[in-house]
Amino acid sequence: MANDQGRAENQQIKDKDLFECERGGPPKATTDQFKCGRCKQWKCTYYQLQTRSADEPMTIFVTCVNCNNHWKFC
């Protein structure tokens, strides 16, 4: 039974834990197909996931290896 501030802090902790969990996994193969908008490096990892209906294209999730910036392509 937390107030609004407590709920926000709990959500930040959950988000941080999820982020750390994903980063702690096995190393992924890198590619030079995507350029990071933040650090302008070409070293990124990516994966594809079907997030919408089957007749729509897959969503590509990209992570910069250098600065850990995340973005997606629909």
Secondary structure, 3 states (H helix, E strand, C coil): CCCHHHHHHHHHHHHHHHHHHHHCCCCCCCECCCCCCCCCCCCEEEEEECCCCCCCCCEEEEEECCCCCEEEEC
